[in-house]
Amino acid sequence: MLNCREIANHSSDYLEGRLPRSRRLAIWLHLMICSHCRRYLNNLKTLTASLAKRTPPAEDEAEIDKIMNRIKRETDKGTSE
Ligand SMILES: [Zn+2]
């Protein structure tokens, strides 16, 4: 039987489905009996999802580039005058 520390060590692999079936089953069994690890994994899942959402889409990156270029032009103008 896995202990809580081992669950924590494997948690991100477990959430991303990178573990072999036997290990996934062992973690699943532990989660059935351990509310602490259930809560830990739920928090981790929520955190991962919110971080993934925060990555800016391509349009935003283009917009940021435009703004950076404008700032650079303004700065160049400032130094040459
Ligand atoms: Zn546990």
PDB file of the backbone (N, CA, C, O) and the ligand in Angstrom, with CONECT records:
HET     ZN  A 101       1
ATOM      1  N   MET A   1       0.848  -1.216   0.000  1.00  0.00           N
ATOM      2  CA  MET A   1       0.000   0.000   0.000  1.00  0.00           C
ATOM      3  C   MET A   1       0.875   1.255   0.000  1.00  0.00           C
ATOM      4  O   MET A   1       1.857   1.336   0.738  1.00  0.00           O
ATOM      5  N   LEU A   2       0.516   2.216  -0.820  1.00  0.00           N
ATOM      6  CA  LEU A   2       1.273   3.463  -0.883  1.00  0.00           C
ATOM      7  C   LEU A   2       0.968   4.327   0.350  1.00  0.00           C
ATOM      8  O   LEU A   2      -0.126   4.267   0.910  1.00  0.00           O
ATOM      9  N   ASN A   3       1.953   5.123   0.755  1.00  0.00           N
ATOM     10  CA  ASN A   3       1.673   6.084   1.823  1.00  0.00           C
ATOM     11  C   ASN A   3       1.445   7.484   1.229  1.00  0.00           C
ATOM     12  O   ASN A   3       1.591   7.689   0.024  1.00  0.00           O
ATOM     13  N   CYS A   4       1.085   8.438   2.094  1.00  0.00           N
ATOM     14  CA  CYS A   4       0.690   9.768   1.631  1.00  0.00           C
ATOM     15  C   CYS A   4       1.822  10.483   0.885  1.00  0.00           C
ATOM     16  O   CYS A   4       1.582  11.190  -0.093  1.00  0.00           O
ATOM     17  N   ARG A   5       3.054  10.292   1.359  1.00  0.00           N
ATOM     18  CA  ARG A   5       4.196  10.936   0.716  1.00  0.00           C
ATOM     19  C   ARG A   5       4.358  10.433  -0.724  1.00  0.00           C
ATOM     20  O   ARG A   5       4.648  11.206  -1.638  1.00  0.00           O
ATOM     21  N   GLU A   6       4.165   9.129  -0.903  1.00  0.00           N
ATOM     22  CA  GLU A   6       4.287   8.571  -2.255  1.00  0.00           C
ATOM     23  C   GLU A   6       3.175   9.074  -3.175  1.00  0.00           C
ATOM     24  O   GLU A   6       3.391   9.290  -4.367  1.00  0.00           O
ATOM     25  N   ILE A   7       2.001   9.254  -2.614  1.00  0.00           N
ATOM     26  CA  ILE A   7       0.890   9.819  -3.390  1.00  0.00           C
ATOM     27  C   ILE A   7       1.264  11.218  -3.867  1.00  0.00           C
ATOM     28  O   ILE A   7       1.072  11.562  -5.033  1.00  0.00           O
ATOM     29  N   ALA A   8       1.803  12.024  -2.943  1.00  0.00           N
ATOM     30  CA  ALA A   8       2.194  13.390  -3.293  1.00  0.00           C
ATOM     31  C   ALA A   8       3.271  13.388  -4.381  1.00  0.00           C
ATOM     32  O   ALA A   8       3.230  14.201  -5.304  1.00  0.00           O
ATOM     33  N   ASN A   9       4.235  12.467  -4.265  1.00  0.00           N
ATOM     34  CA  ASN A   9       5.306  12.378  -5.264  1.00  0.00           C
ATOM     35  C   ASN A   9       4.784  12.041  -6.657  1.00  0.00           C
ATOM     36  O   ASN A   9       5.317  12.525  -7.655  1.00  0.00           O
ATOM     37  N   HIS A  10       3.737  11.208  -6.725  1.00  0.00           N
ATOM     38  CA  HIS A  10       3.226  10.747  -8.013  1.00  0.00           C
ATOM     39  C   HIS A  10       2.029  11.555  -8.495  1.00  0.00           C
ATOM     40  O   HIS A  10       1.477  11.270  -9.558  1.00  0.00           O
ATOM     41  N   SER A  11       1.611  12.589  -7.702  1.00  0.00           N
ATOM     42  CA  SER A  11       0.322  13.231  -7.958  1.00  0.00           C
ATOM     43  C   SER A  11       0.227  13.858  -9.351  1.00  0.00           C
ATOM     44  O   SER A  11      -0.792  13.700 -10.024  1.00  0.00           O
ATOM     45  N   SER A  12       1.278  14.570  -9.798  1.00  0.00           N
ATOM     46  CA  SER A  12       1.153  15.230 -11.099  1.00  0.00           C
ATOM     47  C   SER A  12       1.156  14.206 -12.239  1.00  0.00           C
ATOM     48  O   SER A  12       0.438  14.367 -13.225  1.00  0.00           O
ATOM     49  N   ASP A  13       1.970  13.153 -12.096  1.00  0.00           N
ATOM     50  CA  ASP A  13       1.947  12.075 -13.091  1.00  0.00           C
ATOM     51  C   ASP A  13       0.576  11.406 -13.134  1.00  0.00           C
ATOM     52  O   ASP A  13       0.069  11.058 -14.200  1.00  0.00           O
ATOM     53  N   TYR A  14      -0.011  11.233 -11.947  1.00  0.00           N
ATOM     54  CA  TYR A  14      -1.333  10.614 -11.862  1.00  0.00           C
ATOM     55  C   TYR A  14      -2.374  11.470 -12.577  1.00  0.00           C
ATOM     56  O   TYR A  14      -3.192  10.951 -13.337  1.00  0.00           O
ATOM     57  N   LEU A  15      -2.346  12.787 -12.335  1.00  0.00           N
ATOM     58  CA  LEU A  15      -3.326  13.686 -12.940  1.00  0.00           C
ATOM     59  C   LEU A  15      -3.143  13.760 -14.455  1.00  0.00           C
ATOM     60  O   LEU A  15      -4.113  13.940 -15.191  1.00  0.00           O
ATOM     61  N   GLU A  16      -1.902  13.622 -14.919  1.00  0.00           N
ATOM     62  CA  GLU A  16      -1.648  13.696 -16.362  1.00  0.00           C
ATOM     63  C   GLU A  16      -1.743  12.328 -17.024  1.00  0.00           C
ATOM     64  O   GLU A  16      -1.504  12.204 -18.225  1.00  0.00           O
ATOM     65  N   GLY A  17      -2.090  11.300 -16.252  1.00  0.00           N
ATOM     66  CA  GLY A  17      -2.293   9.960 -16.815  1.00  0.00           C
ATOM     67  C   GLY A  17      -1.014   9.311 -17.307  1.00  0.00           C
ATOM     68  O   GLY A  17      -1.051   8.521 -18.251  1.00  0.00           O
ATOM     69  N   ARG A  18       0.127   9.627 -16.683  1.00  0.00           N
ATOM     70  CA  ARG A  18       1.413   9.091 -17.135  1.00  0.00           C
ATOM     71  C   ARG A  18       1.862   7.861 -16.362  1.00  0.00           C
ATOM     72  O   ARG A  18       2.975   7.378 -16.570  1.00  0.00           O
ATOM     73  N   LEU A  19       1.010   7.339 -15.467  1.00  0.00           N
ATOM     74  CA  LEU A  19       1.400   6.202 -14.647  1.00  0.00           C
ATOM     75  C   LEU A  19       0.838   4.899 -15.213  1.00  0.00           C
ATOM     76  O   LEU A  19      -0.223   4.892 -15.836  1.00  0.00           O
ATOM     77  N   PRO A  20       1.555   3.803 -14.991  1.00  0.00           N
ATOM     78  CA  PRO A  20       1.024   2.496 -15.409  1.00  0.00           C
ATOM     79  C   PRO A  20      -0.249   2.164 -14.622  1.00  0.00           C
ATOM     80  O   PRO A  20      -0.478   2.671 -13.524  1.00  0.00           O
ATOM     81  N   ARG A  21      -1.065   1.293 -15.227  1.00  0.00           N
ATOM     82  CA  ARG A  21      -2.371   0.980 -14.663  1.00  0.00           C
ATOM     83  C   ARG A  21      -2.296   0.508 -13.208  1.00  0.00           C
ATOM     84  O   ARG A  21      -3.134   0.887 -12.390  1.00  0.00           O
ATOM     85  N   SER A  22      -1.285  -0.328 -12.880  1.00  0.00           N
ATOM     86  CA  SER A  22      -1.185  -0.871 -11.521  1.00  0.00           C
ATOM     87  C   SER A  22      -0.938   0.244 -10.503  1.00  0.00           C
ATOM     88  O   SER A  22      -1.488   0.222  -9.402  1.00  0.00           O
ATOM     89  N   ARG A  23      -0.091   1.236 -10.889  1.00  0.00           N
ATOM     90  CA  ARG A  23       0.211   2.344  -9.978  1.00  0.00           C
ATOM     91  C   ARG A  23      -1.014   3.249  -9.817  1.00  0.00           C
ATOM     92  O   ARG A  23      -1.312   3.730  -8.723  1.00  0.00           O
ATOM     93  N   ARG A  24      -1.717   3.467 -10.937  1.00  0.00           N
ATOM     94  CA  ARG A  24      -2.937   4.279 -10.877  1.00  0.00           C
ATOM     95  C   ARG A  24      -3.958   3.641  -9.941  1.00  0.00           C
ATOM     96  O   ARG A  24      -4.621   4.333  -9.168  1.00  0.00           O
ATOM     97  N   LEU A  25      -4.079   2.324 -10.017  1.00  0.00           N
ATOM     98  CA  LEU A  25      -5.035   1.598  -9.177  1.00  0.00           C
ATOM     99  C   LEU A  25      -4.649   1.731  -7.708  1.00  0.00           C
ATOM    100  O   LEU A  25      -5.509   1.919  -6.848  1.00  0.00           O
ATOM    101  N   ALA A  26      -3.337   1.633  -7.422  1.00  0.00           N
ATOM    102  CA  ALA A  26      -2.866   1.747  -6.041  1.00  0.00           C
ATOM    103  C   ALA A  26      -3.166   3.140  -5.497  1.00  0.00           C
ATOM    104  O   ALA A  26      -3.574   3.284  -4.344  1.00  0.00           O
ATOM    105  N   ILE A  27      -2.964   4.165  -6.323  1.00  0.00           N
ATOM    106  CA  ILE A  27      -3.261   5.535  -5.890  1.00  0.00           C
ATOM    107  C   ILE A  27      -4.765   5.708  -5.676  1.00  0.00           C
ATOM    108  O   ILE A  27      -5.205   6.303  -4.693  1.00  0.00           O
ATOM    109  N   TRP A  28      -5.537   5.174  -6.618  1.00  0.00           N
ATOM    110  CA  TRP A  28      -6.995   5.275  -6.520  1.00  0.00           C
ATOM    111  C   TRP A  28      -7.494   4.635  -5.224  1.00  0.00           C
ATOM    112  O   TRP A  28      -8.370   5.182  -4.553  1.00  0.00           O
ATOM    113  N   LEU A  29      -6.929   3.466  -4.873  1.00  0.00           N
ATOM    114  CA  LEU A  29      -7.310   2.776  -3.633  1.00  0.00           C
ATOM    115  C   LEU A  29      -6.951   3.628  -2.412  1.00  0.00           C
ATOM    116  O   LEU A  29      -7.724   3.717  -1.457  1.00  0.00           O
ATOM    117  N   HIS A  30      -5.773   4.252  -2.456  1.00  0.00           N
ATOM    118  CA  HIS A  30      -5.364   5.115  -1.345  1.00  0.00           C
ATOM    119  C   HIS A  30      -6.336   6.288  -1.205  1.00  0.00           C
ATOM    120  O   HIS A  30      -6.714   6.658  -0.093  1.00  0.00           O
ATOM    121  N   LEU A  31      -6.737   6.867  -2.334  1.00  0.00           N
ATOM    122  CA  LEU A  31      -7.657   8.011  -2.298  1.00  0.00           C
ATOM    123  C   LEU A  31      -9.016   7.621  -1.702  1.00  0.00           C
ATOM    124  O   LEU A  31      -9.692   8.440  -1.080  1.00  0.00           O
ATOM    125  N   MET A  32      -9.399   6.361  -1.905  1.00  0.00           N
ATOM    126  CA  MET A  32     -10.665   5.877  -1.341  1.00  0.00           C
ATOM    127  C   MET A  32     -10.663   5.949   0.186  1.00  0.00           C
ATOM    128  O   MET A  32     -11.695   6.209   0.804  1.00  0.00           O
ATOM    129  N   ILE A  33      -9.487   5.715   0.789  1.00  0.00           N
ATOM    130  CA  ILE A  33      -9.430   5.639   2.253  1.00  0.00           C
ATOM    131  C   ILE A  33      -8.817   6.884   2.889  1.00  0.00           C
ATOM    132  O   ILE A  33      -8.867   7.033   4.109  1.00  0.00           O
ATOM    133  N   CYS A  34      -8.235   7.787   2.083  1.00  0.00           N
ATOM    134  CA  CYS A  34      -7.497   8.922   2.650  1.00  0.00           C
ATOM    135  C   CYS A  34      -8.081  10.242   2.140  1.00  0.00           C
ATOM    136  O   CYS A  34      -7.832  10.634   1.000  1.00  0.00           O
ATOM    137  N   SER A  35      -8.854  10.925   2.985  1.00  0.00           N
ATOM    138  CA  SER A  35      -9.480  12.184   2.572  1.00  0.00           C
ATOM    139  C   SER A  35      -8.440  13.289   2.404  1.00  0.00           C
ATOM    140  O   SER A  35      -8.636  14.214   1.615  1.00  0.00           O
ATOM    141  N   HIS A  36      -7.336  13.194   3.144  1.00  0.00           N
ATOM    142  CA  HIS A  36      -6.258  14.187   3.049  1.00  0.00           C
ATOM    143  C   HIS A  36      -5.701  14.225   1.621  1.00  0.00           C
ATOM    144  O   HIS A  36      -5.566  15.294   1.026  1.00  0.00           O
ATOM    145  N   CYS A  37      -5.378  13.037   1.079  1.00  0.00           N
ATOM    146  CA  CYS A  37      -4.819  12.959  -0.270  1.00  0.00           C
ATOM    147  C   CYS A  37      -5.871  13.303  -1.325  1.00  0.00           C
ATOM    148  O   CYS A  37      -5.545  13.877  -2.363  1.00  0.00           O
ATOM    149  N   ARG A  38      -7.129  12.953  -1.062  1.00  0.00           N
ATOM    150  CA  ARG A  38      -8.210  13.330  -1.984  1.00  0.00           C
ATOM    151  C   ARG A  38      -8.260  14.846  -2.121  1.00  0.00           C
ATOM    152  O   ARG A  38      -8.337  15.383  -3.226  1.00  0.00           O
ATOM    153  N   ARG A  39      -8.216  15.526  -0.974  1.00  0.00           N
ATOM    154  CA  ARG A  39      -8.275  16.984  -0.990  1.00  0.00           C
ATOM    155  C   ARG A  39      -7.031  17.564  -1.664  1.00  0.00           C
ATOM    156  O   ARG A  39      -7.120  18.522  -2.432  1.00  0.00           O
ATOM    157  N   TYR A  40      -5.864  16.969  -1.366  1.00  0.00           N
ATOM    158  CA  TYR A  40      -4.600  17.426  -1.961  1.00  0.00           C
ATOM    159  C   TYR A  40      -4.664  17.336  -3.485  1.00  0.00           C
ATOM    160  O   TYR A  40      -4.308  18.284  -4.184  1.00  0.00           O
ATOM    161  N   LEU A  41      -5.122  16.187  -3.994  1.00  0.00           N
ATOM    162  CA  LEU A  41      -5.189  16.000  -5.445  1.00  0.00           C
ATOM    163  C   LEU A  41      -6.215  16.933  -6.089  1.00  0.00           C
ATOM    164  O   LEU A  41      -5.995  17.446  -7.186  1.00  0.00           O
ATOM    165  N   ASN A  42      -7.343  17.147  -5.394  1.00  0.00           N
ATOM    166  CA  ASN A  42      -8.348  18.073  -5.916  1.00  0.00           C
ATOM    167  C   ASN A  42      -7.802  19.486  -6.029  1.00  0.00           C
ATOM    168  O   ASN A  42      -8.025  20.166  -7.030  1.00  0.00           O
ATOM    169  N   ASN A  43      -7.077  19.932  -4.991  1.00  0.00           N
ATOM    170  CA  ASN A  43      -6.456  21.255  -5.007  1.00  0.00           C
ATOM    171  C   ASN A  43      -5.458  21.372  -6.141  1.00  0.00           C
ATOM    172  O   ASN A  43      -5.415  22.378  -6.849  1.00  0.00           O
ATOM    173  N   LEU A  44      -4.653  20.325  -6.306  1.00  0.00           N
ATOM    174  CA  LEU A  44      -3.634  20.330  -7.348  1.00  0.00           C
ATOM    175  C   LEU A  44      -4.281  20.410  -8.732  1.00  0.00           C
ATOM    176  O   LEU A  44      -3.798  21.128  -9.608  1.00  0.00           O
ATOM    177  N   LYS A  45      -5.377  19.669  -8.924  1.00  0.00           N
ATOM    178  CA  LYS A  45      -6.079  19.665 -10.195  1.00  0.00           C
ATOM    179  C   LYS A  45      -6.624  21.062 -10.506  1.00  0.00           C
ATOM    180  O   LYS A  45      -6.503  21.547 -11.631  1.00  0.00           O
ATOM    181  N   THR A  46      -7.227  21.704  -9.492  1.00  0.00           N
ATOM    182  CA  THR A  46      -7.779  23.045  -9.657  1.00  0.00           C
ATOM    183  C   THR A  46      -6.670  24.041  -9.998  1.00  0.00           C
ATOM    184  O   THR A  46      -6.829  24.891 -10.873  1.00  0.00           O
ATOM    185  N   LEU A  47      -5.545  23.919  -9.290  1.00  0.00           N
ATOM    186  CA  LEU A  47      -4.414  24.817  -9.510  1.00  0.00           C
ATOM    187  C   LEU A  47      -3.861  24.657 -10.925  1.00  0.00           C
ATOM    188  O   LEU A  47      -3.602  25.649 -11.605  1.00  0.00           O
ATOM    189  N   THR A  48      -3.681  23.411 -11.372  1.00  0.00           N
ATOM    190  CA  THR A  48      -3.164  23.129 -12.704  1.00  0.00           C
ATOM    191  C   THR A  48      -4.097  23.699 -13.761  1.00  0.00           C
ATOM    192  O   THR A  48      -3.646  24.292 -14.741  1.00  0.00           O
ATOM    193  N   ALA A  49      -5.407  23.519 -13.561  1.00  0.00           N
ATOM    194  CA  ALA A  49      -6.390  24.011 -14.527  1.00  0.00           C
ATOM    195  C   ALA A  49      -6.354  25.534 -14.614  1.00  0.00           C
ATOM    196  O   ALA A  49      -6.442  26.093 -15.708  1.00  0.00           O
ATOM    197  N   SER A  50      -6.223  26.216 -13.461  1.00  0.00           N
ATOM    198  CA  SER A  50      -6.241  27.681 -13.478  1.00  0.00           C
ATOM    199  C   SER A  50      -4.945  28.230 -14.071  1.00  0.00           C
ATOM    200  O   SER A  50      -4.956  29.283 -14.709  1.00  0.00           O
ATOM    201  N   LEU A  51      -3.832  27.529 -13.869  1.00  0.00           N
ATOM    202  CA  LEU A  51      -2.568  27.958 -14.478  1.00  0.00           C
ATOM    203  C   LEU A  51      -2.621  27.811 -15.990  1.00  0.00           C
ATOM    204  O   LEU A  51      -2.126  28.672 -16.717  1.00  0.00           O
ATOM    205  N   ALA A  52      -3.227  26.708 -16.476  1.00  0.00           N
ATOM    206  CA  ALA A  52      -3.344  26.467 -17.916  1.00  0.00           C
ATOM    207  C   ALA A  52      -4.195  27.539 -18.566  1.00  0.00           C
ATOM    208  O   ALA A  52      -3.925  27.955 -19.693  1.00  0.00           O
ATOM    209  N   LYS A  53      -5.237  27.994 -17.849  1.00  0.00           N
ATOM    210  CA  LYS A  53      -6.138  29.019 -18.383  1.00  0.00           C
ATOM    211  C   LYS A  53      -5.445  30.367 -18.486  1.00  0.00           C
ATOM    212  O   LYS A  53      -5.789  31.194 -19.331  1.00  0.00           O
ATOM    213  N   ARG A  54      -4.452  30.580 -17.606  1.00  0.00           N
ATOM    214  CA  ARG A  54      -3.821  31.897 -17.553  1.00  0.00           C
ATOM    215  C   ARG A  54      -2.809  32.129 -18.682  1.00  0.00           C
ATOM    216  O   ARG A  54      -2.385  33.266 -18.890  1.00  0.00           O
ATOM    217  N   THR A  55      -2.413  31.084 -19.414  1.00  0.00           N
ATOM    218  CA  THR A  55      -1.497  31.247 -20.548  1.00  0.00           C
ATOM    219  C   THR A  55      -2.160  32.121 -21.610  1.00  0.00           C
ATOM    220  O   THR A  55      -3.255  31.791 -22.064  1.00  0.00           O
ATOM    221  N   PRO A  56      -1.532  33.224 -22.022  1.00  0.00           N
ATOM    222  CA  PRO A  56      -2.204  34.122 -22.959  1.00  0.00           C
ATOM    223  C   PRO A  56      -2.340  33.493 -24.342  1.00  0.00           C
ATOM    224  O   PRO A  56      -1.416  32.826 -24.808  1.00  0.00           O
ATOM    225  N   PRO A  57      -3.484  33.697 -25.007  1.00  0.00           N
ATOM    226  CA  PRO A  57      -3.654  33.199 -26.380  1.00  0.00           C
ATOM    227  C   PRO A  57      -2.796  33.984 -27.346  1.00  0.00           C
ATOM    228  O   PRO A  57      -2.284  35.044 -26.988  1.00  0.00           O
ATOM    229  N   ALA A  58      -2.623  33.489 -28.569  1.00  0.00           N
ATOM    230  CA  ALA A  58      -1.706  34.071 -29.544  1.00  0.00           C
ATOM    231  C   ALA A  58      -2.010  35.537 -29.833  1.00  0.00           C
ATOM    232  O   ALA A  58      -1.094  36.341 -30.004  1.00  0.00           O
ATOM    233  N   GLU A  59      -3.322  35.894 -29.889  1.00  0.00           N
ATOM    234  CA  GLU A  59      -3.679  37.285 -30.209  1.00  0.00           C
ATOM    235  C   GLU A  59      -3.092  38.241 -29.179  1.00  0.00           C
ATOM    236  O   GLU A  59      -2.605  39.320 -29.518  1.00  0.00           O
ATOM    237  N   ASP A  60      -3.146  37.822 -27.906  1.00  0.00           N
ATOM    238  CA  ASP A  60      -2.615  38.658 -26.842  1.00  0.00           C
ATOM    239  C   ASP A  60      -1.108  38.850 -26.994  1.00  0.00           C
ATOM    240  O   ASP A  60      -0.590  39.936 -26.737  1.00  0.00           O
ATOM    241  N   GLU A  61      -0.404  37.793 -27.412  1.00  0.00           N
ATOM    242  CA  GLU A  61       1.043  37.903 -27.588  1.00  0.00           C
ATOM    243  C   GLU A  61       1.381  38.891 -28.694  1.00  0.00           C
ATOM    244  O   GLU A  61       2.334  39.662 -28.573  1.00  0.00           O
ATOM    245  N   ALA A  62       0.587  38.870 -29.796  1.00  0.00           N
ATOM    246  CA  ALA A  62       0.789  39.824 -30.886  1.00  0.00           C
ATOM    247  C   ALA A  62       0.561  41.239 -30.388  1.00  0.00           C
ATOM    248  O   ALA A  62       1.301  42.161 -30.731  1.00  0.00           O
ATOM    249  N   GLU A  63      -0.475  41.395 -29.574  1.00  0.00           N
ATOM    250  CA  GLU A  63      -0.801  42.706 -29.008  1.00  0.00           C
ATOM    251  C   GLU A  63       0.340  43.207 -28.124  1.00  0.00           C
ATOM    252  O   GLU A  63       0.707  44.381 -28.170  1.00  0.00           O
ATOM    253  N   ILE A  64       0.893  42.301 -27.318  1.00  0.00           N
ATOM    254  CA  ILE A  64       2.007  42.656 -26.431  1.00  0.00           C
ATOM    255  C   ILE A  64       3.219  43.081 -27.267  1.00  0.00           C
ATOM    256  O   ILE A  64       3.899  44.048 -26.925  1.00  0.00           O
ATOM    257  N   ASP A  65       3.492  42.350 -28.375  1.00  0.00           N
ATOM    258  CA  ASP A  65       4.590  42.695 -29.275  1.00  0.00           C
ATOM    259  C   ASP A  65       4.422  44.106 -29.817  1.00  0.00           C
ATOM    260  O   ASP A  65       5.376  44.883 -29.861  1.00  0.00           O
ATOM    261  N   LYS A  66       3.178  44.434 -30.236  1.00  0.00           N
ATOM    262  CA  LYS A  66       2.883  45.743 -30.789  1.00  0.00           C
ATOM    263  C   LYS A  66       3.196  46.823 -29.761  1.00  0.00           C
ATOM    264  O   LYS A  66       3.837  47.830 -30.062  1.00  0.00           O
ATOM    265  N   ILE A  67       2.723  46.583 -28.533  1.00  0.00           N
ATOM    266  CA  ILE A  67       2.940  47.559 -27.460  1.00  0.00           C
ATOM    267  C   ILE A  67       4.437  47.701 -27.162  1.00  0.00           C
ATOM    268  O   ILE A  67       4.935  48.810 -26.972  1.00  0.00           O
ATOM    269  N   MET A  68       5.154  46.557 -27.122  1.00  0.00           N
ATOM    270  CA  MET A  68       6.590  46.596 -26.855  1.00  0.00           C
ATOM    271  C   MET A  68       7.323  47.380 -27.937  1.00  0.00           C
ATOM    272  O   MET A  68       8.227  48.161 -27.640  1.00  0.00           O
ATOM    273  N   ASN A  69       6.923  47.164 -29.221  1.00  0.00           N
ATOM    274  CA  ASN A  69       7.547  47.887 -30.327  1.00  0.00           C
ATOM    275  C   ASN A  69       7.304  49.390 -30.216  1.00  0.00           C
ATOM    276  O   ASN A  69       8.195  50.199 -30.475  1.00  0.00           O
ATOM    277  N   ARG A  70       6.062  49.752 -29.820  1.00  0.00           N
ATOM    278  CA  ARG A  70       5.737  51.168 -29.681  1.00  0.00           C
ATOM    279  C   ARG A  70       6.588  51.797 -28.583  1.00  0.00           C
ATOM    280  O   ARG A  70       7.111  52.901 -28.737  1.00  0.00           O
ATOM    281  N   ILE A  71       6.715  51.083 -27.485  1.00  0.00           N
ATOM    282  CA  ILE A  71       7.524  51.579 -26.366  1.00  0.00           C
ATOM    283  C   ILE A  71       8.978  51.762 -26.816  1.00  0.00           C
ATOM    284  O   ILE A  71       9.629  52.750 -26.476  1.00  0.00           O
ATOM    285  N   LYS A  72       9.476  50.774 -27.598  1.00  0.00           N
ATOM    286  CA  LYS A  72      10.853  50.826 -28.078  1.00  0.00           C
ATOM    287  C   LYS A  72      11.051  52.045 -28.994  1.00  0.00           C
ATOM    288  O   LYS A  72      12.046  52.761 -28.882  1.00  0.00           O
ATOM    289  N   ARG A  73      10.074  52.272 -29.913  1.00  0.00           N
ATOM    290  CA  ARG A  73      10.150  53.426 -30.824  1.00  0.00           C
ATOM    291  C   ARG A  73      10.183  54.726 -30.032  1.00  0.00           C
ATOM    292  O   ARG A  73      11.002  55.607 -30.295  1.00  0.00           O
ATOM    293  N   GLU A  74       9.269  54.835 -29.044  1.00  0.00           N
ATOM    294  CA  GLU A  74       9.205  56.033 -28.209  1.00  0.00           C
ATOM    295  C   GLU A  74      10.543  56.246 -27.495  1.00  0.00           C
ATOM    296  O   GLU A  74      11.037  57.369 -27.397  1.00  0.00           O
ATOM    297  N   THR A  75      11.113  55.157 -27.005  1.00  0.00           N
ATOM    298  CA  THR A  75      12.380  55.240 -26.270  1.00  0.00           C
ATOM    299  C   THR A  75      13.496  55.675 -27.194  1.00  0.00           C
ATOM    300  O   THR A  75      14.310  56.523 -26.826  1.00  0.00           O
ATOM    301  N   ASP A  76      13.549  55.094 -28.419  1.00  0.00           N
ATOM    302  CA  ASP A  76      14.582  55.456 -29.404  1.00  0.00           C
ATOM    303  C   ASP A  76      14.481  56.930 -29.745  1.00  0.00           C
ATOM    304  O   ASP A  76      15.490  57.632 -29.804  1.00  0.00           O
ATOM    305  N   LYS A  77      13.228  57.412 -29.974  1.00  0.00           N
ATOM    306  CA  LYS A  77      12.992  58.806 -30.310  1.00  0.00           C
ATOM    307  C   LYS A  77      13.527  59.697 -29.194  1.00  0.00           C
ATOM    308  O   LYS A  77      14.178  60.711 -29.445  1.00  0.00           O
ATOM    309  N   GLY A  78      13.242  59.298 -27.962  1.00  0.00           N
ATOM    310  CA  GLY A  78      13.643  60.058 -26.797  1.00  0.00           C
ATOM    311  C   GLY A  78      15.155  60.236 -26.717  1.00  0.00           C
ATOM    312  O   GLY A  78      15.634  61.304 -26.338  1.00  0.00           O
ATOM    313  N   THR A  79      15.920  59.183 -27.076  1.00  0.00           N
ATOM    314  CA  THR A  79      17.374  59.260 -26.928  1.00  0.00           C
ATOM    315  C   THR A  79      18.018  60.029 -28.076  1.00  0.00           C
ATOM    316  O   THR A  79      19.074  60.636 -27.897  1.00  0.00           O
ATOM    317  N   SER A  80      17.357  60.010 -29.318  1.00  0.00           N
ATOM    318  CA  SER A  80      17.993  60.659 -30.460  1.00  0.00           C
ATOM    319  C   SER A  80      17.765  62.159 -30.464  1.00  0.00           C
ATOM    320  O   SER A  80      18.487  62.903 -31.129  1.00  0.00           O
ATOM    321  N   GLU A  81      16.731  62.616 -29.701  1.00  0.00           N
ATOM    322  CA  GLU A  81      16.458  64.048 -29.707  1.00  0.00           C
ATOM    323  C   GLU A  81      17.195  64.804 -28.619  1.00  0.00           C
ATOM    324  O   GLU A  81      17.055  66.022 -28.511  1.00  0.00           O
TER     325      GLU A  81
HETATM  326 ZN    ZN A 101      -2.972   9.789   1.947  1.00  0.00          ZN2+
END
